[in-house]
């Protein structure tokens, strides 16, 4: 008889060879913690002594290893048919770490295929999140973050329009205009590089509020600085950049904490579109204010908007946010239509279902984060991070070219006055707002519906955002670099500029959302580093553009260089970009292998 002691006594060498306990029933069927399970367990405990502790690391046979652990391997097909997710024995919820530390053996081939079993459940969870409304905290955050993005942009873009009458008053050439515009990005770079750490280590809410106060004060002080000398004006612009540099790293941290992953691309796209709206507001309002109140009024009125925003930000957004603990789902072993079959297990689907609906908290308390705790060397050696940097730097060069030089382009090439230059500059940014939000919705739809993976979605969005503008810039260089005499007209130029700017808006769903993919804890720091390096590229490009125009008056060269950089950034991103976790902490493993207990 197979279960008798005589059977085991007849073959002692085999049991001893694998360190197996001599017990009548070595196989324990996986149950849902029923009373029958507890009764049988107690009877076996009374009848025989507890099995001795032994190591199973030397057992190579899956069957014998499972016998030693009192479990049986569950085939991939059975798991998919009955449970659809890893099980917890006894129906008791446990933490993910406990599940990983008490796993049963799964053959290597099954191990490699097992994550695919979670895809139907993950897609169902994504659909559930898609239908559920945003929490109030998340909605308030998105609206106020979009508003501060608007204020940040309108204050920055004011100089792009006001610099035309300022140049006439102070007799500035293109070199000086380029220096004044690039001074902003010198300060912007500094706080981008450290702003991500500050927003992670301290309260992102208060870091952002401090930045708004700083840049608003120096925006208001700009006319007084310009009346002094060029050095004072450049210092004021640099300090304004210091204040604005913490904006987007802080927003990245706040969005990561409070917005579900399935809605994050469109949330960030909506926030980024506030930047385009600020540019539109500046181009529409600046000519009116300059015509009636003088160029000085632009900086005073726009600078005051920051303090108005603070009146809503401080009371409405909480300082520290603790996401609610997700409740595990119980799914019967049988189909829900049939109900749980007797003796069948209940699958406790741990939080992969729930993590879809809850934003991630930092893997370690932010208050304990130190500079030496941040994996700087890993950042520097990671190809996926440098792919983001390449795309962000090259797209930024094109963005600041449009942002800082479009009114000057229309004025110099087509002889359009201040009001006309600003009006022509509005249309590209209006369309960009629509394109940016469309990119976010498309990206989330592709990923949540399982059409293509997240990495390929990011690459697709970025290819549109980099290669599309490159084509438009080359066409501008060919037809409009020399003005009317080169065979172009202002209407065609506006159409090409509109296509260039709107297509670049898809980068919000490309590199703009990729920082949160490659690191849950360090997304704000990564964004700050990448945006800081992009600010260096932007500052250098603005200054270089001024030099090129001063000595050559050749807009074709400017557009060709920008197009070439976009192509380089696209190729680097397509080669090395990834949406997989790259920088895990001890509490947050980079690669989690799902196994069955």
C-alpha positions, 0 to 999 in steps of 0.5 A: 500500500503506497501510504503505509510505513512499510512502503517507505521502510522498503525504500529508505535510501530514496527518502534519505537521499532527498531528505524527505520526512516519513509521513503518510500524506506528503501531498497537501492539496491547495484549499481555501482554508476550509474546516476540512483542511484544518481538521485533516491537518490536526489529525496528521499532527497528532498521528505523527511528529512534526517533520524536521526542518531541512533544506530543499536547495539540493533537490532538482526534481520538481515533483520531489521538491513539491512533495517535500514542501507539501504542495503540488505544482500547478500547471500553467493551463490549470492556473490560467483556467481556474485561478488566473493569478498567484494563490495564497494558501488558506485564503489569508491575505499577505504582503507581496514580500511574504508571498515572494519569501514563501514560494513553491517551486515552479519549473523554469519554463513555466516561470518564464511563461507565468507573467503572461497569465496576469495580462488578462487580469491586468487589462481588466484592472486597467479597464476598471480604472479607466471607467472610475473617476479620479479621486478629488485630491488627484483632480485638484492636483491636476487642475492646479498643476496645469494652472501653475504651468500656465503661470510659469509659461506666461511669465517666461514668454513675456520676454519673447514679445516685450523684447521687441520694444525693449530692443528699440528702446535700449538699442539691442542687437540680436546678440544681446537679445540672445544673451538676455533670453539665454540668461533665464535658462542658466538659472533654470538649469541649476534648480532643475538639477537639484530640484528633483532631489529637493522635491523628493527629500522635502515637501514637493508642495512647498518646494513648488510654492517657494519657486513660484514666490521667487520667480514671481518677485523677479518677474515683477522686478524685470523692468527696474533691472532693465532700466539699470544695466544689462548685467542686472537684467540678466541676473533678474532673468537668471533668478527667475529661471532659478524659481521656475526650475523646480516646477516640473520636478515637483509636479512629477513627484506629486503626480506619481503619488496621486494619479493612477498609472493608467491615467498618468500619460493623459494627466501629464499631457494635460498639465504640460498643455498648460505651458502652451496655454501660457504661451498663447496668453502671453502672445495675445495679451502682451501686444494689448498691454504694450500698446496701452500701458507700455512694455513694463506693465507686462511683467508687473501684471504677469508676475502677480499671477503667481501670488493669486495661484498660491492662494488656491494651492496652499489650502487645497493641496495636502502637504503629505499624501498617503495612498489608501491600502488596496484591498485584495480581490477574491476570485473563486477557483471556478468561474464566477458564473458557476460560483466556487466549486466545493474543495476549490481554492479561492485565489487572492489576487494581490495588489497587481490588480489593486496597484493599477488603481492606486498610485505608488508611494516612495519605496523608502520614506522621503525624509530619510533620503540623503544625497548619497542614497541616490544611485547617481552612478546607476543613473549615469550608466543607464542607457534608458535614462540617456535615451530620455536625455537625448530626446528631451535635449533635442526637442527642447532646442526646437521648443525654445527656438519657437518659444523665443524666436518666432516673433523675431522670425516673422518680424525680420523675414516678413516685416510683420509688426509686434502685434502681427508677429504675436498673432502669427505665433499664437496658432501653433501653440493652440494646435499644440494644446490639442495635440499634446492632450491627444497624444496622452489619450492615445498612449494610455489607450494603446497601453491599457487596451493591450494594443502594444506594450508601454515601451513601444508606445513611448517610442511611437509617440516620441518618433512622431514628436521628433521626426515630424518636426524635423521634416517641417524644419527642413521644409522651412529652411528650404522655402522660408529661410531667406524670406519672401525672396526664397519663394515662401510666404507668411501663410505657408510659414505659419502652416509649417510652424504650426505642424512643427510645434503641434507634432512636438506636443506628442513628446508629452506621451513619449519622454515626458512620461518615461521618467515615471516608467523607469523609476517609481521613487526617483522620477522627480530626480530623473526629470530634474536631471534630464530637464537640467541638461535640456536647459543647458542645450536650450540656453546654448541654442538660444545664444548660438541662434543670436550669434548666427543671425547677427553675423549671417542673418540666415534662418535656414542654417538655424532650422537645419541644425534644429532638424538634425538634432531632432533626428539624432534624438529620435534615433537614440530614443528608438535605440535605448528607451525602455519603460521597465523599472531601472533603479530599484531600491531594497524595498522595491525589487527591479524585477519581480518574478511571479510564482505560485504557492 
